[in-house]
């Protein structure tokens, strides 16, 4: 059974703290993604990676960075957390495109609150 | 950039009622995907459409890929409590690896 796990389900941090959100997938997928989910805004892509050590900006990368040192792990970093980064963060992975569509597999999410 | 509009934003329905939601875009796509997110979980792919005009069913779910390739519809018949969740559309152009744009979601609440 395919699995994407995220290091925490709930996280509370203070403004200015450095925050690490970890994501691990066991499906040997090349592609990994970080989204944030806010009511009424859907899922917005922060960063994605098509291979180890590769990263590309998504639609809302400001205030975030990522790291992909190993194929199975994709980390999202908030260098200096701010209250407007309070959100649900979802990680996803997908295999290389081999058919008419590319299914993404999601983790359960991390609900981050920045005080 | 492309605009993706999903409606309605939320629905409150009685158990047993039918549900209908849709996504429209200003751009043409080659594939429309529909995901469902249950409470406390990440989204899961429900149904994929990759032919314009295609109507696809999966149990009580029926989805259609609009003939203009700019829209898609998802219908759920005879809703049951486990249908609760947020439904997202996610169209693709199909040009190899690409980032997905998700709709804003339709939150479905079922009143017993």
Interface residues (C-beta under 8 A of the other chain):
Chain A: X4 X31 X33 X35 X40 X41 X42 X43 X44 X45 X48 X50 X56 X58 X59 X90 X92 X96 X97 X100 X101 X102 X103 X104 X106 X107 X108 X109
Chain B: X6 X9 X30 X31 X33 X40 X41 X42 X43 X44 X45 X48 X50 X88 X92 X94 X96 X97 X98 X99 X100 X101 X102 X103 X104 X105
